[in-house]
Amino acid sequence: MSFVKNLSFIGFLKKVIFARGSLHGKWENRKFRFMYLLRCAVNPVASIRYYYELHSLDALDEILAIQPTLPAKIHRPYLHKGGNVWARGQNIIGHYRFVQSLPSEYQPYFLPREHVTLSRFTGKDGEYFYIQCSSCGFDREGELMLSLYFNKIPVARLSFSVIPAKKGYSAFIGGLQGAPKDIGPEVIRAASKACYGLFPKRIIFEALCSLIAGCGVTDILAVSEHSHVFRQLRYRYQKRKTFVAVYSDFWEAVAGRPYGSWYQLPIHTERKPLSSIASKKRSEYRKRYALLDHIHEEITTILTLTE
């Protein structure tokens, strides 16, 4: 959506009403535009303040080229169930202010126009894996997405934003998906086997830890299956058959602790000492740790080289 820096909020509303200028994506849909206007009428103060705070972002045109529906994003549940319009706006603006504060060389990774590769590796029998960062495909769950590909098939996807916290910033995980619906469980099993028993979701979580640690973020929060945006009343019936994720088991497996209706996760996951592992499994665990170290080193190297 073409966004003019000096366009007032009223001018923007006129553009939405009369569909003037170049409208793309959801903005081409008359119902979407009508709902935006209606929700602005319900929350006028927060909508206006959010609009002008968007204008304060340095790379606004580039951001809107990637996320064209950003002006309307505060009107729907964001990152987690509940929350008000004002809090959503602060989290969205906070994410982009965090990105704005990073060295310009980091922009391709935190403001990606297309998928960018963070790490590549091969499995135990030469299977091809890579991890990419992109704009989030599930826009209620965050601004960025990390995806693990196994032979070009996405087998784990993690959606997140970096939001303001009492002490700096926190990474907030709004969603953790496996493979698309048309991919059978045998693909996930094959991917895990190729990674010496590491589950794809564990690998993508470790990649997130490496990425945000390189930017000085040391706190991670995550939704539970009870606080996901699709648990909001407006989506509960619509998504009752499609949303079946159980996040709590995974968060607890990586030493996450309940934090209200969310989870607080460690940025460094503990590893079993090799001496405590049965000798027949020790070799496999050693290879798991080597794989995770490789991913961490590749992501750390990318960030170090861009400084």
C-alpha positions in Angstrom: 0.0 0.0 0.0 1.4 3.4 -1.0 1.9 5.3 2.2 2.7 9.1 2.1 4.7 10.4 5.0 2.8 13.7 5.1 -0.7 12.2 4.7 -2.9 13.0 7.7 -5.1 10.5 9.4 -8.2 12.1 7.8 -6.4 12.0 4.5 -5.6 8.3 5.0 -9.3 7.6 5.8 -10.4 9.3 2.7 -8.0 7.2 0.7 -9.4 4.1 2.3 -13.0 5.2 1.7 -12.6 6.2 -1.9 -9.9 3.6 -2.7 -7.7 6.3 -4.1 -4.1 5.6 -5.0 -2.5 2.1 -5.2 -4.3 -0.3 -2.9 -2.8 -3.8 -2.6 -3.6 -7.0 -0.8 -6.4 -6.9 1.7 -6.8 -3.2 1.2 -8.4 -4.0 -2.2 -11.2 -5.8 -0.4 -14.1 -3.5 0.3 -15.2 -5.4 3.4 -11.7 -5.1 4.9 -11.7 -1.4 4.3 -15.2 -1.1 5.8 -14.1 -3.1 8.9 -11.1 -0.9 9.3 -13.2 2.2 9.3 -15.7 0.7 11.7 -13.0 -0.3 14.2 -11.4 3.1 14.0 -14.8 4.5 15.0 -14.9 2.2 18.0 -11.3 3.0 19.1 -10.7 6.5 17.6 -8.0 7.7 20.1 -5.9 4.6 20.0 -6.2 4.3 16.2 -5.1 7.9 15.6 -2.2 7.7 18.0 -1.1 4.5 16.5 -1.3 5.9 13.0 1.0 8.8 13.9 3.4 6.6 15.8 3.8 4.6 12.6 4.8 7.8 10.9 7.6 8.2 13.5 9.4 5.1 12.1 12.3 5.8 9.9 11.8 2.9 7.4 8.0 3.2 7.3 7.7 2.9 3.5 9.9 -0.2 3.5 8.0 -1.7 6.4 4.6 -1.1 4.7 5.9 -2.7 1.5 6.5 -5.8 3.6 3.5 -5.6 5.9 0.9 -3.5 4.1 -1.9 -4.2 6.6 0.1 -2.7 9.5 -2.3 0.3 10.0 -5.1 -2.1 10.7 -3.2 -4.6 12.8 -4.1 -3.2 16.2 -7.8 -3.9 15.7 -7.4 -7.7 16.0 -5.9 -9.9 18.6 -2.1 -9.8 18.3 0.5 -12.2 19.7 -1.8 -13.6 22.4 -5.4 -13.9 23.5 -6.8 -10.7 25.1 -5.0 -7.4 25.3 -6.4 -4.1 24.3 -5.9 -1.9 21.2 -3.4 0.4 22.9 -1.2 -2.5 24.1 -1.2 -4.1 20.7 -0.1 -0.8 19.2 2.8 -0.4 21.7 4.0 -4.0 20.9 3.9 -3.5 17.1 5.6 0.0 17.3 8.0 -1.4 19.9 9.1 -4.2 17.6 9.9 -1.8 14.7 11.7 0.6 17.0 13.8 -2.2 18.2 14.7 -3.1 14.6 15.3 0.6 13.9 17.8 0.6 16.8 19.9 -2.2 15.3 22.9 -1.6 13.0 21.8 -1.0 9.5 23.6 -4.2 8.4 21.1 -6.2 10.5 18.1 -5.0 8.4 18.1 -7.8 5.9 17.5 -10.2 8.7 15.0 -8.2 10.8 13.2 -6.4 8.0 13.4 -9.1 5.3 11.7 -8.3 2.0 12.1 -12.0 1.1 13.3 -15.2 2.8 16.9 -14.9 4.0 19.0 -17.9 5.1 20.5 -18.0 8.5 22.0 -21.5 8.6 22.5 -24.6 6.4 23.4 -28.1 7.4 23.2 -31.7 6.3 21.6 -34.6 8.2 23.1 -37.9 9.1 22.6 -39.3 5.6 23.3 -36.1 3.7 19.7 -34.7 3.9 19.6 -31.0 3.2 18.4 -28.6 5.8 18.3 -24.8 6.1 16.8 -22.2 8.4 15.3 -19.0 7.0 13.9 -15.7 8.4 11.0 -14.0 6.7 8.2 -11.6 7.4 5.6 -13.5 9.4 3.0 -15.4 7.3 0.6 -15.5 10.3 0.2 -11.8 10.9 -1.6 -12.2 14.2 1.3 -14.2 15.7 4.1 -11.7 15.2 6.2 -9.7 12.7 8.9 -12.3 11.9 9.0 -16.0 11.2 11.8 -18.5 11.4 11.3 -21.6 9.3 13.3 -24.9 9.2 13.3 -26.6 5.8 14.0 -30.3 5.3 14.6 -31.2 1.6 12.8 -27.9 0.8 9.8 -28.8 2.9 9.0 -26.5 5.9 8.9 -28.8 9.0 8.9 -26.2 11.8 7.9 -22.5 11.8 8.2 -20.1 14.7 6.4 -16.7 14.7 7.6 -13.9 17.0 8.0 -10.2 17.7 10.5 -8.3 19.9 8.4 -6.2 22.2 9.1 -3.6 24.9 9.7 -4.9 28.4 10.5 -3.5 31.9 14.2 -4.1 31.2 14.8 -3.5 27.5 13.1 -5.9 25.1 11.6 -9.4 25.1 11.1 -11.8 22.3 7.5 -12.9 22.3 6.6 -16.2 20.5 3.1 -16.0 19.2 3.0 -19.3 17.4 4.9 -22.5 16.8 3.8 -24.7 13.8 5.0 -27.9 12.3 4.7 -28.8 8.6 1.7 -27.7 6.5 -1.5 -29.8 6.7 -0.7 -31.7 3.4 2.6 -33.0 4.8 2.3 -36.3 6.7 3.9 -37.1 10.0 6.4 -39.4 8.4 8.2 -36.4 7.0 8.6 -35.0 10.6 9.9 -38.4 11.8 12.4 -38.5 8.9 13.6 -35.0 9.7 14.0 -35.9 13.4 15.9 -39.1 12.5 18.2 -37.1 10.1 19.0 -34.7 13.0 20.0 -37.5 15.4 16.7 -37.4 17.2 16.3 -33.7 17.5 12.8 -32.5 16.9 12.4 -29.8 14.2 10.7 -27.5 16.8 13.7 -27.8 19.1 16.0 -26.8 16.3 14.0 -23.7 15.3 13.7 -22.6 18.9 17.5 -22.9 19.3 17.9 -20.8 16.2 15.7 -18.1 17.7 17.8 -18.1 20.9 21.0 -17.6 18.9 19.4 -14.8 16.7 18.1 -12.7 19.5 21.0 -13.2 21.8 23.2 -11.7 19.1 21.1 -8.5 19.4 21.3 -8.3 23.2 17.8 -9.7 23.9 17.9 -12.1 26.9 14.2 -12.6 27.7 11.8 -14.9 25.9 8.0 -15.1 26.5 5.6 -17.5 24.7 1.9 -18.2 24.4 0.5 -21.4 25.8 -2.2 -23.3 23.9 -4.7 -21.5 26.1 -3.5 -18.0 25.4 -3.0 -18.3 21.6 -4.8 -15.6 19.5 -7.1 -18.3 18.2 -8.4 -18.9 21.7 -10.0 -15.4 21.5 -13.8 -15.8 21.6 -14.2 -14.4 18.0 -12.1 -17.2 16.6 -12.9 -20.1 19.0 -15.7 -21.6 16.8 -14.1 -20.8 13.5 -10.7 -22.4 14.5 -11.9 -25.1 16.8 -10.9 -27.9 14.4 -7.8 -26.4 12.9 -6.0 -25.2 16.0 -5.0 -28.3 17.9 -1.5 -27.3 19.1 -0.3 -28.1 22.6 2.6 -25.7 23.3 3.0 -26.3 27.0 4.6 -29.7 26.6 7.3 -28.3 24.4 7.9 -25.2 26.5 8.4 -27.4 29.6 10.7 -29.7 27.7 13.1 -26.7 27.1 12.8 -25.7 30.8 10.1 -23.1 30.3 8.2 -21.9 33.4 4.5 -20.7 33.5 4.3 -17.0 33.6 0.6 -16.1 34.1 -1.2 -17.4 31.0 2.2 -17.4 29.1 5.5 -19.2 29.5 8.9 -17.7 30.2 11.6 -19.5 28.4 15.4 -19.7 28.8 17.6 -18.2 26.2 20.2 -21.0 26.8 18.8 -24.5 27.0 20.6 -26.9 29.4 22.2 -30.0 27.9 22.6 -33.3 29.6 26.3 -33.9 30.5 27.6 -36.7 28.2 28.9 -38.5 31.3 25.3 -38.9 32.5 24.1 -40.5 29.2 24.2 -44.2 28.6 27.3 -45.1 26.6 25.3 -46.6 23.7 23.5 -43.2 23.2 26.5 -40.9 23.9 27.6 -40.8 20.3 24.1 -39.6 19.1 23.9 -36.9 21.8 27.4 -35.7 20.9 26.2 -35.3 17.3 23.1 -33.5 18.4 25.1 -31.0 20.4 27.5 -30.6 17.4 24.6 -29.8 15.2 23.1 -27.2 17.6 26.6 -25.7 18.0 26.9 -25.4 14.2 23.6 -23.6 13.9 24.6 -21.2 16.7 28.0 -20.5 15.2 26.5 -19.8 11.8 23.9 -17.3 13.1 26.4 -15.7 15.4 28.9 -15.4 12.5 26.3 -13.7 10.3 25.6 -11.1 12.9 29.2 -10.6 13.7 30.2 -10.1 10.0 27.5 -7.5 9.5 28.6 -5.3 12.4 
